[in-house]
């Protein structure tokens, strides 16, 4: 089973089960060391930078994101 299949299966669960699974997955991250956590964020950062460099994602300025978030909270 690959990540895509696990994700598809998880997303097909009822909302309460998805919330429980998400909570358990987040708690599992607390069990890793700080250096492992830093390595994971480094990997994610490198992947995001590569996506930006390749033109695969659109960069949105932080102030615009904050403005839209505030509008959603109103």
PQR file of N, CA, C, O and H, with PARSE charges and radii, in Angstrom:
ATOM      1  N   UNK A   1       0.850  -1.173   0.000 -0.4000 1.5000
ATOM      2  CA  UNK A   1       0.000   0.000   0.000 -0.0000 2.0000
ATOM      3  C   UNK A   1       0.899   1.241   0.000  0.5500 1.7000
ATOM      4  O   UNK A   1       1.880   1.305   0.742 -0.5500 1.4000
ATOM      5  N   UNK A   2       0.556   2.224  -0.838 -0.4000 1.5000
ATOM      6  CA  UNK A   2       1.359   3.442  -0.904 -0.0000 2.0000
ATOM      7  C   UNK A   2       0.639   4.605  -0.221  0.5500 1.7000
ATOM      8  O   UNK A   2      -0.513   4.481   0.193 -0.5500 1.4000
ATOM      9  H   UNK A   2      -0.240   2.172  -1.440  0.4000 1.0000
ATOM     10  N   UNK A   3       1.327   5.718  -0.112 -0.4000 1.5000
ATOM     11  CA  UNK A   3       0.781   6.893   0.579 -0.0000 2.0000
ATOM     12  C   UNK A   3      -0.512   7.373  -0.078  0.5500 1.7000
ATOM     13  O   UNK A   3      -1.459   7.740   0.619 -0.5500 1.4000
ATOM     14  H   UNK A   3       2.263   5.819  -0.449  0.4000 1.0000
ATOM     15  N   UNK A   4      -0.561   7.374  -1.401 -0.4000 1.5000
ATOM     16  CA  UNK A   4      -1.763   7.836  -2.098 -0.0000 2.0000
ATOM     17  C   UNK A   4      -2.965   6.975  -1.734  0.5500 1.7000
ATOM     18  O   UNK A   4      -4.061   7.499  -1.536 -0.5500 1.4000
ATOM     19  H   UNK A   4       0.208   7.076  -1.967  0.4000 1.0000
ATOM     20  N   UNK A   5      -2.779   5.681  -1.646 -0.4000 1.5000
ATOM     21  CA  UNK A   5      -3.883   4.784  -1.286 -0.0000 2.0000
ATOM     22  C   UNK A   5      -4.301   4.986   0.166  0.5500 1.7000
ATOM     23  O   UNK A   5      -5.491   4.991   0.482 -0.5500 1.4000
ATOM     24  H   UNK A   5      -1.889   5.255  -1.807  0.4000 1.0000
ATOM     25  N   UNK A   6      -3.319   5.152   1.043 -0.4000 1.5000
ATOM     26  CA  UNK A   6      -3.628   5.398   2.453 -0.0000 2.0000
ATOM     27  C   UNK A   6      -4.415   6.703   2.589  0.5500 1.7000
ATOM     28  O   UNK A   6      -5.395   6.776   3.330 -0.5500 1.4000
ATOM     29  H   UNK A   6      -2.352   5.148   0.786  0.4000 1.0000
ATOM     30  N   UNK A   7      -3.973   7.728   1.863 -0.4000 1.5000
ATOM     31  CA  UNK A   7      -4.672   9.010   1.905 -0.0000 2.0000
ATOM     32  C   UNK A   7      -6.103   8.867   1.404  0.5500 1.7000
ATOM     33  O   UNK A   7      -7.033   9.377   2.031 -0.5500 1.4000
ATOM     34  H   UNK A   7      -3.177   7.670   1.261  0.4000 1.0000
ATOM     35  N   UNK A   8      -6.287   8.182   0.287 -0.4000 1.5000
ATOM     36  CA  UNK A   8      -7.630   7.991  -0.276 -0.0000 2.0000
ATOM     37  C   UNK A   8      -8.517   7.239   0.712  0.5500 1.7000
ATOM     38  O   UNK A   8      -9.681   7.590   0.907 -0.5500 1.4000
ATOM     39  H   UNK A   8      -5.532   7.768  -0.221  0.4000 1.0000
ATOM     40  N   UNK A   9      -7.960   6.205   1.330 -0.4000 1.5000
ATOM     41  CA  UNK A   9      -8.732   5.433   2.311 -0.0000 2.0000
ATOM     42  C   UNK A   9      -9.096   6.302   3.516  0.5500 1.7000
ATOM     43  O   UNK A   9     -10.226   6.260   4.004 -0.5500 1.4000
ATOM     44  H   UNK A   9      -7.015   5.919   1.171  0.4000 1.0000
ATOM     45  N   UNK A  10      -8.132   7.085   3.987 -0.4000 1.5000
ATOM     46  CA  UNK A  10      -8.380   7.938   5.149 -0.0000 2.0000
ATOM     47  C   UNK A  10      -9.444   8.988   4.842  0.5500 1.7000
ATOM     48  O   UNK A  10     -10.304   9.265   5.678 -0.5500 1.4000
ATOM     49  H   UNK A  10      -7.214   7.118   3.591  0.4000 1.0000
ATOM     50  N   UNK A  11      -9.390   9.565   3.657 -0.4000 1.5000
ATOM     51  CA  UNK A  11     -10.350  10.599   3.287 -0.0000 2.0000
ATOM     52  C   UNK A  11     -11.761  10.056   3.088  0.5500 1.7000
ATOM     53  O   UNK A  11     -12.731  10.813   3.099 -0.5500 1.4000
ATOM     54  H   UNK A  11      -8.691   9.340   2.978  0.4000 1.0000
ATOM     55  N   UNK A  12     -11.870   8.759   2.908 -0.4000 1.5000
ATOM     56  CA  UNK A  12     -13.196   8.167   2.743 -0.0000 2.0000
ATOM     57  C   UNK A  12     -13.846   7.825   4.085  0.5500 1.7000
ATOM     58  O   UNK A  12     -15.008   7.420   4.124 -0.5500 1.4000
ATOM     59  H   UNK A  12     -11.082   8.144   2.899  0.4000 1.0000
ATOM     60  N   UNK A  13     -13.110   7.985   5.178 -0.4000 1.5000
ATOM     61  CA  UNK A  13     -13.653   7.709   6.511 -0.0000 2.0000
ATOM     62  C   UNK A  13     -14.652   8.786   6.925  0.5500 1.7000
ATOM     63  O   UNK A  13     -14.599   9.909   6.425 -0.5500 1.4000
ATOM     64  H   UNK A  13     -12.166   8.314   5.146  0.4000 1.0000
ATOM     65  N   UNK A  14     -15.563   8.444   7.839 -0.4000 1.5000
ATOM     66  CA  UNK A  14     -16.456   9.470   8.397 -0.0000 2.0000
ATOM     67  C   UNK A  14     -15.634  10.543   9.110  0.5500 1.7000
ATOM     68  O   UNK A  14     -14.511  10.288   9.546 -0.5500 1.4000
ATOM     69  H   UNK A  14     -15.606   7.531   8.245  0.4000 1.0000
ATOM     70  N   UNK A  15     -16.194  11.725   9.224 -0.4000 1.5000
ATOM     71  CA  UNK A  15     -15.467  12.869   9.762 -0.0000 2.0000
ATOM     72  C   UNK A  15     -14.907  12.595  11.162  0.5500 1.7000
ATOM     73  O   UNK A  15     -13.774  12.986  11.441 -0.5500 1.4000
ATOM     74  H   UNK A  15     -17.106  11.932   8.871  0.4000 1.0000
ATOM     75  N   UNK A  16     -15.648  11.948  12.034 -0.4000 1.5000
ATOM     76  CA  UNK A  16     -15.148  11.664  13.387 -0.0000 2.0000
ATOM     77  C   UNK A  16     -13.931  10.754  13.344  0.5500 1.7000
ATOM     78  O   UNK A  16     -12.984  10.947  14.106 -0.5500 1.4000
ATOM     79  H   UNK A  16     -16.568  11.630  11.807  0.4000 1.0000
ATOM     80  N   UNK A  17     -13.949   9.765  12.460 -0.4000 1.5000
ATOM     81  CA  UNK A  17     -12.804   8.860  12.334 -0.0000 2.0000
ATOM     82  C   UNK A  17     -11.596   9.576  11.751  0.5500 1.7000
ATOM     83  O   UNK A  17     -10.462   9.328  12.162 -0.5500 1.4000
ATOM     84  H   UNK A  17     -14.718   9.608  11.841  0.4000 1.0000
ATOM     85  N   UNK A  18     -11.843  10.479  10.779 -0.4000 1.5000
ATOM     86  CA  UNK A  18     -10.731  11.255  10.208 -0.0000 2.0000
ATOM     87  C   UNK A  18     -10.102  12.149  11.259  0.5500 1.7000
ATOM     88  O   UNK A  18      -8.878  12.269  11.329 -0.5500 1.4000
ATOM     89  H   UNK A  18     -12.764  10.680  10.445  0.4000 1.0000
ATOM     90  N   UNK A  19     -10.936  12.776  12.076 -0.4000 1.5000
ATOM     91  CA  UNK A  19     -10.420  13.648  13.134 -0.0000 2.0000
ATOM     92  C   UNK A  19      -9.602  12.841  14.136  0.5500 1.7000
ATOM     93  O   UNK A  19      -8.540  13.285  14.572 -0.5500 1.4000
ATOM     94  H   UNK A  19     -11.930  12.679  12.019  0.4000 1.0000
ATOM     95  N   UNK A  20     -10.080  11.683  14.493 -0.4000 1.5000
ATOM     96  CA  UNK A  20      -9.353  10.826  15.427 -0.0000 2.0000
ATOM     97  C   UNK A  20      -8.021  10.389  14.841  0.5500 1.7000
ATOM     98  O   UNK A  20      -7.001  10.401  15.529 -0.5500 1.4000
ATOM     99  H   UNK A  20     -10.943  11.322  14.139  0.4000 1.0000
ATOM    100  N   UNK A  21      -8.030  10.006  13.578 -0.4000 1.5000
ATOM    101  CA  UNK A  21      -6.797   9.592  12.909 -0.0000 2.0000
ATOM    102  C   UNK A  21      -5.811  10.752  12.821  0.5500 1.7000
ATOM    103  O   UNK A  21      -4.619  10.578  13.075 -0.5500 1.4000
ATOM    104  H   UNK A  21      -8.859   9.996  13.019  0.4000 1.0000
ATOM    105  N   UNK A  22      -6.306  11.935  12.462 -0.4000 1.5000
ATOM    106  CA  UNK A  22      -5.440  13.114  12.372 -0.0000 2.0000
ATOM    107  C   UNK A  22      -4.807  13.417  13.727  0.5500 1.7000
ATOM    108  O   UNK A  22      -3.620  13.734  13.810 -0.5500 1.4000
ATOM    109  H   UNK A  22      -7.275  12.077  12.255  0.4000 1.0000
ATOM    110  N   UNK A  23      -5.595  13.318  14.770 -0.4000 1.5000
ATOM    111  CA  UNK A  23      -5.090  13.568  16.119 -0.0000 2.0000
ATOM    112  C   UNK A  23      -3.996  12.567  16.474  0.5500 1.7000
ATOM    113  O   UNK A  23      -2.949  12.944  17.001 -0.5500 1.4000
ATOM    114  H   UNK A  23      -6.559  13.060  14.702  0.4000 1.0000
ATOM    115  N   UNK A  24      -4.238  11.306  16.187 -0.4000 1.5000
ATOM    116  CA  UNK A  24      -3.246  10.268  16.491 -0.0000 2.0000
ATOM    117  C   UNK A  24      -1.970  10.470  15.688  0.5500 1.7000
ATOM    118  O   UNK A  24      -0.871  10.271  16.206 -0.5500 1.4000
ATOM    119  H   UNK A  24      -5.088  11.000  15.759  0.4000 1.0000
ATOM    120  N   UNK A  25      -2.106  10.863  14.427 -0.4000 1.5000
ATOM    121  CA  UNK A  25      -0.917  11.115  13.602 -0.0000 2.0000
ATOM    122  C   UNK A  25      -0.124  12.301  14.129  0.5500 1.7000
ATOM    123  O   UNK A  25       1.105  12.255  14.180 -0.5500 1.4000
ATOM    124  H   UNK A  25      -2.998  11.024  14.006  0.4000 1.0000
ATOM    125  N   UNK A  26      -0.820  13.366  14.522 -0.4000 1.5000
ATOM    126  CA  UNK A  26      -0.123  14.528  15.080 -0.0000 2.0000
ATOM    127  C   UNK A  26       0.590  14.180  16.380  0.5500 1.7000
ATOM    128  O   UNK A  26       1.716  14.618  16.612 -0.5500 1.4000
ATOM    129  H   UNK A  26      -1.819  13.404  14.481  0.4000 1.0000
ATOM    130  N   UNK A  27      -0.059  13.400  17.217 -0.4000 1.5000
ATOM    131  CA  UNK A  27       0.586  12.973  18.461 -0.0000 2.0000
ATOM    132  C   UNK A  27       1.830  12.145  18.185  0.5500 1.7000
ATOM    133  O   UNK A  27       2.805  12.213  18.932 -0.5500 1.4000
ATOM    134  H   UNK A  27      -0.974  13.044  17.029  0.4000 1.0000
ATOM    135  N   UNK A  28       1.796  11.366  17.113 -0.4000 1.5000
ATOM    136  CA  UNK A  28       2.951  10.525  16.793 -0.0000 2.0000
ATOM    137  C   UNK A  28       4.179  11.363  16.433  0.5500 1.7000
ATOM    138  O   UNK A  28       5.310  10.899  16.576 -0.5500 1.4000
ATOM    139  H   UNK A  28       1.004  11.312  16.506  0.4000 1.0000
ATOM    140  N   UNK A  29       3.957  12.595  15.968 -0.4000 1.5000
ATOM    141  CA  UNK A  29       5.079  13.466  15.636 -0.0000 2.0000
ATOM    142  C   UNK A  29       5.822  13.933  16.878  0.5500 1.7000
ATOM    143  O   UNK A  29       6.997  14.294  16.807 -0.5500 1.4000
ATOM    144  H   UNK A  29       3.038  12.971  15.852  0.4000 1.0000
ATOM    145  N   UNK A  30       5.139  13.927  18.010 -0.4000 1.5000
ATOM    146  CA  UNK A  30       5.773  14.336  19.251 -0.0000 2.0000
ATOM    147  C   UNK A  30       6.797  13.304  19.716  0.5500 1.7000
ATOM    148  O   UNK A  30       7.608  13.583  20.598 -0.5500 1.4000
ATOM    149  H   UNK A  30       4.185  13.634  18.068  0.4000 1.0000
ATOM    150  N   UNK A  31       6.757  12.127  19.128 -0.4000 1.5000
ATOM    151  CA  UNK A  31       7.652  11.055  19.540 -0.0000 2.0000
ATOM    152  C   UNK A  31       8.985  11.083  18.806  0.5500 1.7000
ATOM    153  O   UNK A  31       9.858  10.258  19.077 -0.5500 1.4000
ATOM    154  H   UNK A  31       6.097  11.901  18.411  0.4000 1.0000
ATOM    155  N   UNK A  32       9.154  12.024  17.877 -0.4000 1.5000
ATOM    156  CA  UNK A  32      10.423  12.089  17.159 -0.0000 2.0000
ATOM    157  C   UNK A  32      11.338  13.099  17.831  0.5500 1.7000
ATOM    158  O   UNK A  32      10.877  14.006  18.524 -0.5500 1.4000
ATOM    159  H   UNK A  32       8.445  12.694  17.657  0.4000 1.0000
ATOM    160  N   UNK A  33      12.608  12.939  17.627 -0.4000 1.5000
ATOM    161  CA  UNK A  33      13.571  13.848  18.238 -0.0000 2.0000
ATOM    162  C   UNK A  33      13.552  15.203  17.530  0.5500 1.7000
ATOM    163  O   UNK A  33      13.034  15.337  16.421 -0.5500 1.4000
ATOM    164  H   UNK A  33      12.983  12.202  17.064  0.4000 1.0000
ATOM    165  N   UNK A  34      14.121  16.187  18.192 -0.4000 1.5000
ATOM    166  CA  UNK A  34      14.166  17.525  17.602 -0.0000 2.0000
ATOM    167  C   UNK A  34      14.967  17.524  16.304  0.5500 1.7000
ATOM    168  O   UNK A  34      14.602  18.214  15.353 -0.5500 1.4000
ATOM    169  H   UNK A  34      14.541  16.077  19.093  0.4000 1.0000
ATOM    170  N   UNK A  35      16.052  16.759  16.256 -0.4000 1.5000
ATOM    171  CA  UNK A  35      16.852  16.721  15.027 -0.0000 2.0000
ATOM    172  C   UNK A  35      16.084  16.036  13.896  0.5500 1.7000
ATOM    173  O   UNK A  35      16.197  16.441  12.739 -0.5500 1.4000
ATOM    174  H   UNK A  35      16.349  16.199  17.030  0.4000 1.0000
ATOM    175  N   UNK A  36      15.299  14.994  14.222 -0.4000 1.5000
ATOM    176  CA  UNK A  36      14.469  14.347  13.196 -0.0000 2.0000
ATOM    177  C   UNK A  36      13.417  15.327  12.685  0.5500 1.7000
ATOM    178  O   UNK A  36      13.151  15.397  11.485 -0.5500 1.4000
ATOM    179  H   UNK A  36      15.208  14.665  15.162  0.4000 1.0000
ATOM    180  N   UNK A  37      12.825  16.079  13.604 -0.4000 1.5000
ATOM    181  CA  UNK A  37      11.824  17.075  13.243 -0.0000 2.0000
ATOM    182  C   UNK A  37      12.437  18.127  12.325  0.5500 1.7000
ATOM    183  O   UNK A  37      11.844  18.496  11.310 -0.5500 1.4000
ATOM    184  H   UNK A  37      13.041  16.022  14.579  0.4000 1.0000
ATOM    185  N   UNK A  38      13.634  18.612  12.687 -0.4000 1.5000
ATOM    186  CA  UNK A  38      14.318  19.600  11.856 -0.0000 2.0000
ATOM    187  C   UNK A  38      14.623  19.044  10.469  0.5500 1.7000
ATOM    188  O   UNK A  38      14.468  19.743   9.468 -0.5500 1.4000
ATOM    189  H   UNK A  38      14.115  18.313  13.511  0.4000 1.0000
ATOM    190  N   UNK A  39      15.057  17.786  10.411 -0.4000 1.5000
ATOM    191  CA  UNK A  39      15.334  17.148   9.121 -0.0000 2.0000
ATOM    192  C   UNK A  39      14.079  17.062   8.262  0.5500 1.7000
ATOM    193  O   UNK A  39      14.125  17.316   7.059 -0.5500 1.4000
ATOM    194  H   UNK A  39      15.184  17.218  11.225  0.4000 1.0000
ATOM    195  N   UNK A  40      12.953  16.701   8.887 -0.4000 1.5000
ATOM    196  CA  UNK A  40      11.695  16.608   8.145 -0.0000 2.0000
ATOM    197  C   UNK A  40      11.290  17.965   7.583  0.5500 1.7000
ATOM    198  O   UNK A  40      10.881  18.059   6.426 -0.5500 1.4000
ATOM    199  H   UNK A  40      12.916  16.495   9.865  0.4000 1.0000
ATOM    200  N   UNK A  41      11.400  19.028   8.402 -0.4000 1.5000
ATOM    201  CA  UNK A  41      11.058  20.356   7.915 -0.0000 2.0000
ATOM    202  C   UNK A  41      12.035  20.803   6.833  0.5500 1.7000
ATOM    203  O   UNK A  41      11.645  21.490   5.889 -0.5500 1.4000
ATOM    204  H   UNK A  41      11.732  18.952   9.342  0.4000 1.0000
ATOM    205  N   UNK A  42      13.292  20.418   6.964 -0.4000 1.5000
ATOM    206  CA  UNK A  42      14.264  20.730   5.917 -0.0000 2.0000
ATOM    207  C   UNK A  42      13.888  20.085   4.599  0.5500 1.7000
ATOM    208  O   UNK A  42      14.007  20.701   3.540 -0.5500 1.4000
ATOM    209  H   UNK A  42      13.609  19.860   7.730  0.4000 1.0000
ATOM    210  N   UNK A  43      13.432  18.833   4.665 -0.4000 1.5000
ATOM    211  CA  UNK A  43      12.997  18.122   3.461 -0.0000 2.0000
ATOM    212  C   UNK A  43      11.797  18.820   2.823  0.5500 1.7000
ATOM    213  O   UNK A  43      11.747  19.010   1.608 -0.5500 1.4000
ATOM    214  H   UNK A  43      13.336  18.332   5.525  0.4000 1.0000
ATOM    215  N   UNK A  44      10.832  19.198   3.664 -0.4000 1.5000
ATOM    216  CA  UNK A  44       9.639  19.879   3.161 -0.0000 2.0000
ATOM    217  C   UNK A  44      10.021  21.220   2.542  0.5500 1.7000
ATOM    218  O   UNK A  44       9.518  21.582   1.478 -0.5500 1.4000
ATOM    219  H   UNK A  44      10.873  19.043   4.651  0.4000 1.0000
ATOM    220  N   UNK A  45      10.906  21.953   3.205 -0.4000 1.5000
ATOM    221  CA  UNK A  45      11.350  23.251   2.682 -0.0000 2.0000
ATOM    222  C   UNK A  45      12.024  23.099   1.323  0.5500 1.7000
ATOM    223  O   UNK A  45      11.765  23.879   0.407 -0.5500 1.4000
ATOM    224  H   UNK A  45      11.314  21.659   4.070  0.4000 1.0000
ATOM    225  N   UNK A  46      12.880  22.103   1.195 -0.4000 1.5000
ATOM    226  CA  UNK A  46      13.575  21.868  -0.071 -0.0000 2.0000
ATOM    227  C   UNK A  46      12.582  21.503  -1.172  0.5500 1.7000
ATOM    228  O   UNK A  46      12.708  21.959  -2.309 -0.5500 1.4000
ATOM    229  H   UNK A  46      13.090  21.469   1.939  0.4000 1.0000
ATOM    230  N   UNK A  47      11.595  20.677  -0.825 -0.4000 1.5000
ATOM    231  CA  UNK A  47      10.584  20.280  -1.805 -0.0000 2.0000
ATOM    232  C   UNK A  47       9.771  21.492  -2.246  0.5500 1.7000
ATOM    233  O   UNK A  47       9.512  21.664  -3.437 -0.5500 1.4000
ATOM    234  H   UNK A  47      11.492  20.306   0.098  0.4000 1.0000
ATOM    235  N   UNK A  48       9.366  22.336  -1.292 -0.4000 1.5000
ATOM    236  CA  UNK A  48       8.580  23.530  -1.626 -0.0000 2.0000
ATOM    237  C   UNK A  48       9.398  24.478  -2.500  0.5500 1.7000
ATOM    238  O   UNK A  48       8.879  25.030  -3.469 -0.5500 1.4000
ATOM    239  H   UNK A  48       9.576  22.196  -0.324  0.4000 1.0000
ATOM    240  N   UNK A  49      10.661  24.668  -2.166 -0.4000 1.5000
ATOM    241  CA  UNK A  49      11.522  25.553  -2.959 -0.0000 2.0000
ATOM    242  C   UNK A  49      11.661  25.031  -4.385  0.5500 1.7000
ATOM    243  O   UNK A  49      11.631  25.810  -5.338 -0.5500 1.4000
ATOM    244  H   UNK A  49      11.084  24.219  -1.379  0.4000 1.0000
ATOM    245  N   UNK A  50      11.813  23.728  -4.532 -0.4000 1.5000
ATOM    246  CA  UNK A  50      11.923  23.135  -5.863 -0.0000 2.0000
ATOM    247  C   UNK A  50      10.634  23.341  -6.658  0.5500 1.7000
ATOM    248  O   UNK A  50      10.681  23.597  -7.861 -0.5500 1.4000
ATOM    249  H   UNK A  50      11.838  23.096  -3.758  0.4000 1.0000
ATOM    250  N   UNK A  51       9.480  23.230  -5.987 -0.4000 1.5000
ATOM    251  CA  UNK A  51       8.198  23.450  -6.655 -0.0000 2.0000
ATOM    252  C   UNK A  51       8.072  24.900  -7.125  0.5500 1.7000
ATOM    253  O   UNK A  51       7.571  25.158  -8.220 -0.5500 1.4000
ATOM    254  H   UNK A  51       9.442  23.021  -5.010  0.4000 1.0000
ATOM    255  N   UNK A  52       8.526  25.845  -6.301 -0.4000 1.5000
ATOM    256  CA  UNK A  52       8.486  27.259  -6.686 -0.0000 2.0000
ATOM    257  C   UNK A  52       9.421  27.492  -7.859  0.5500 1.7000
ATOM    258  O   UNK A  52       9.045  28.136  -8.838 -0.5500 1.4000
ATOM    259  H   UNK A  52       8.934  25.636  -5.412  0.4000 1.0000
ATOM    260  N   UNK A  53      10.649  26.966  -7.765 -0.4000 1.5000
ATOM    261  CA  UNK A  53      11.635  27.150  -8.839 -0.0000 2.0000
ATOM    262  C   UNK A  53      11.155  26.560 -10.162  0.5500 1.7000
ATOM    263  O   UNK A  53      11.447  27.098 -11.230 -0.5500 1.4000
ATOM    264  H   UNK A  53      10.954  26.442  -6.970  0.4000 1.0000
ATOM    265  N   UNK A  54      10.417  25.453 -10.088 -0.4000 1.5000
ATOM    266  CA  UNK A  54       9.926  24.793 -11.302 -0.0000 2.0000
ATOM    267  C   UNK A  54       8.644  25.436 -11.830  0.5500 1.7000
ATOM    268  O   UNK A  54       8.144  25.054 -12.888 -0.5500 1.4000
ATOM    269  H   UNK A  54      10.179  25.016  -9.221  0.4000 1.0000
ATOM    270  N   UNK A  55       8.115  26.410 -11.093 -0.4000 1.5000
ATOM    271  CA  UNK A  55       6.885  27.058 -11.529 -0.0000 2.0000
ATOM    272  C   UNK A  55       5.645  26.219 -11.324  0.5500 1.7000
ATOM    273  O   UNK A  55       4.619  26.455 -11.961 -0.5500 1.4000
ATOM    274  H   UNK A  55       8.521  26.720 -10.233  0.4000 1.0000
ATOM    275  N   UNK A  56       5.732  25.232 -10.431 -0.4000 1.5000
ATOM    276  CA  UNK A  56       4.604  24.333 -10.195 -0.0000 2.0000
ATOM    277  C   UNK A  56       3.584  24.896  -9.214  0.5500 1.7000
ATOM    278  O   UNK A  56       2.448  24.427  -9.153 -0.5500 1.4000
ATOM    279  H   UNK A  56       6.566  25.040  -9.913  0.4000 1.0000
ATOM    280  N   UNK A  57       3.992  25.896  -8.451 -0.4000 1.5000
ATOM    281  CA  UNK A  57       3.093  26.511  -7.478 -0.0000 2.0000
ATOM    282  C   UNK A  57       3.174  28.026  -7.618  0.5500 1.7000
ATOM    283  O   UNK A  57       4.159  28.572  -8.115 -0.5500 1.4000
ATOM    284  H   UNK A  57       4.916  26.277  -8.500  0.4000 1.0000
ATOM    285  N   UNK A  58       2.124  28.682  -7.171 -0.4000 1.5000
ATOM    286  CA  UNK A  58       2.087  30.141  -7.223 -0.0000 2.0000
ATOM    287  C   UNK A  58       2.446  30.682  -5.844  0.5500 1.7000
ATOM    288  O   UNK A  58       1.886  30.243  -4.839 -0.5500 1.4000
ATOM    289  H   UNK A  58       1.324  28.238  -6.767  0.4000 1.0000
ATOM    290  N   UNK A  59       3.357  31.616  -5.792 -0.4000 1.5000
ATOM    291  CA  UNK A  59       3.758  32.239  -4.542 -0.0000 2.0000
ATOM    292  C   UNK A  59       2.754  33.342  -4.209  0.5500 1.7000
ATOM    293  O   UNK A  59       2.413  34.168  -5.056 -0.5500 1.4000
ATOM    294  H   UNK A  59       3.811  31.972  -6.608  0.4000 1.0000
ATOM    295  N   UNK A  60       2.284  33.339  -2.946 -0.4000 1.5000
ATOM    296  CA  UNK A  60       1.329  34.340  -2.490 -0.0000 2.0000
ATOM    297  C   UNK A  60       1.983  35.121  -1.351  0.5500 1.7000
ATOM    298  O   UNK A  60       2.435  34.517  -0.378 -0.5500 1.4000
ATOM    299  H   UNK A  60       2.561  32.668  -2.258  0.4000 1.0000
ATOM    300  N   UNK A  61       2.042  36.451  -1.451 -0.4000 1.5000
ATOM    301  CA  UNK A  61       2.650  37.250  -0.395 -0.0000 2.0000
ATOM    302  C   UNK A  61       1.950  37.025   0.953  0.5500 1.7000
ATOM    303  O   UNK A  61       0.733  36.846   1.008 -0.5500 1.4000
ATOM    304  H   UNK A  61       1.674  36.942  -2.241  0.4000 1.0000
ATOM    305  N   UNK A  62       2.727  37.039   2.025 -0.4000 1.5000
ATOM    306  CA  UNK A  62       2.202  36.779   3.358 -0.0000 2.0000
ATOM    307  C   UNK A  62       1.104  37.732   3.773  0.5500 1.7000
ATOM    308  O   UNK A  62       0.145  37.321   4.426 -0.5500 1.4000
ATOM    309  H   UNK A  62       3.715  37.184   1.981  0.4000 1.0000
ATOM    310  N   UNK A  63       1.225  39.018   3.401 -0.4000 1.5000
ATOM    311  CA  UNK A  63       0.188  39.978   3.789 -0.0000 2.0000
ATOM    312  C   UNK A  63      -1.138  39.671   3.109  0.5500 1.7000
ATOM    313  O   UNK A  63      -2.201  39.908   3.683 -0.5500 1.4000
ATOM    314  H   UNK A  63       2.004  39.352   2.870  0.4000 1.0000
ATOM    315  N   UNK A  64      -1.083  39.150   1.898 -0.4000 1.5000
ATOM    316  CA  UNK A  64      -2.315  38.765   1.199 -0.0000 2.0000
ATOM    317  C   UNK A  64      -2.956  37.556   1.866  0.5500 1.7000
ATOM    318  O   UNK A  64      -4.176  37.503   2.022 -0.5500 1.4000
ATOM    319  H   UNK A  64      -0.220  38.957   1.431  0.4000 1.0000
ATOM    320  N   UNK A  65      -2.140  36.589   2.256 -0.4000 1.5000
ATOM    321  CA  UNK A  65      -2.652  35.412   2.965 -0.0000 2.0000
ATOM    322  C   UNK A  65      -3.310  35.838   4.270  0.5500 1.7000
ATOM    323  O   UNK A  65      -4.400  35.369   4.599 -0.5500 1.4000
ATOM    324  H   UNK A  65      -1.149  36.632   2.129  0.4000 1.0000
ATOM    325  N   UNK A  66      -2.651  36.729   5.019 -0.4000 1.5000
ATOM    326  CA  UNK A  66      -3.201  37.200   6.293 -0.0000 2.0000
ATOM    327  C   UNK A  66      -4.517  37.936   6.079  0.5500 1.7000
ATOM    328  O   UNK A  66      -5.462  37.759   6.848 -0.5500 1.4000
ATOM    329  H   UNK A  66      -1.766  37.110   4.752  0.4000 1.0000
ATOM    330  N   UNK A  67      -4.583  38.757   5.041 -0.4000 1.5000
ATOM    331  CA  UNK A  67      -5.818  39.500   4.750 -0.0000 2.0000
ATOM    332  C   UNK A  67      -6.963  38.542   4.444  0.5500 1.7000
ATOM    333  O   UNK A  67      -8.074  38.720   4.943 -0.5500 1.4000
ATOM    334  H   UNK A  67      -3.816  38.901   4.415  0.4000 1.0000
ATOM    335  N   UNK A  68      -6.696  37.529   3.626 -0.4000 1.5000
ATOM    336  CA  UNK A  68      -7.735  36.555   3.286 -0.0000 2.0000
ATOM    337  C   UNK A  68      -8.156  35.738   4.506  0.5500 1.7000
ATOM    338  O   UNK A  68      -9.335  35.423   4.668 -0.5500 1.4000
ATOM    339  H   UNK A  68      -5.793  37.385   3.220  0.4000 1.0000
ATOM    340  N   UNK A  69      -7.201  35.397   5.357 -0.4000 1.5000
ATOM    341  CA  UNK A  69      -7.524  34.635   6.563 -0.0000 2.0000
ATOM    342  C   UNK A  69      -8.409  35.451   7.489  0.5500 1.7000
ATOM    343  O   UNK A  69      -9.380  34.933   8.043 -0.5500 1.4000
ATOM    344  H   UNK A  69      -6.243  35.652   5.225  0.4000 1.0000
ATOM    345  N   UNK A  70      -8.075  36.739   7.661 -0.4000 1.5000
ATOM    346  CA  UNK A  70      -8.905  37.607   8.513 -0.0000 2.0000
ATOM    347  C   UNK A  70     -10.313  37.722   7.949  0.5500 1.7000
ATOM    348  O   UNK A  70     -11.287  37.720   8.702 -0.5500 1.4000
ATOM    349  H   UNK A  70      -7.287  37.159   7.212  0.4000 1.0000
ATOM    350  N   UNK A  71     -10.426  37.823   6.632 -0.4000 1.5000
ATOM    351  CA  UNK A  71     -11.751  37.932   5.989 -0.0000 2.0000
ATOM    352  C   UNK A  71     -12.568  36.668   6.229  0.5500 1.7000
ATOM    353  O   UNK A  71     -13.780  36.743   6.428 -0.5500 1.4000
ATOM    354  H   UNK A  71      -9.634  37.825   6.020  0.4000 1.0000
ATOM    355  N   UNK A  72     -11.923  35.525   6.213 -0.4000 1.5000
ATOM    356  CA  UNK A  72     -12.645  34.271   6.464 -0.0000 2.0000
ATOM    357  C   UNK A  72     -13.133  34.164   7.897  0.5500 1.7000
ATOM    358  O   UNK A  72     -14.145  33.515   8.159 -0.5500 1.4000
ATOM    359  H   UNK A  72     -10.938  35.465   6.052  0.4000 1.0000
ATOM    360  N   UNK A  73     -12.434  34.788   8.817 -0.4000 1.5000
ATOM    361  CA  UNK A  73     -12.810  34.717  10.233 -0.0000 2.0000
ATOM    362  C   UNK A  73     -13.935  35.677  10.609  0.5500 1.7000
ATOM    363  O   UNK A  73     -14.478  35.595  11.711 -0.5500 1.4000
ATOM    364  H   UNK A  73     -11.612  35.315   8.604  0.4000 1.0000
ATOM    365  N   UNK A  74     -14.280  36.566   9.720 -0.4000 1.5000
ATOM    366  CA  UNK A  74     -15.343  37.546  10.013 -0.0000 2.0000
ATOM    367  C   UNK A  74     -16.702  36.937   9.878  0.5500 1.7000
ATOM    368  O   UNK A  74     -17.706  37.617  10.088 -0.5500 1.4000
ATOM    369  H   UNK A  74     -13.839  36.633   8.825  0.4000 1.0000
TER
END
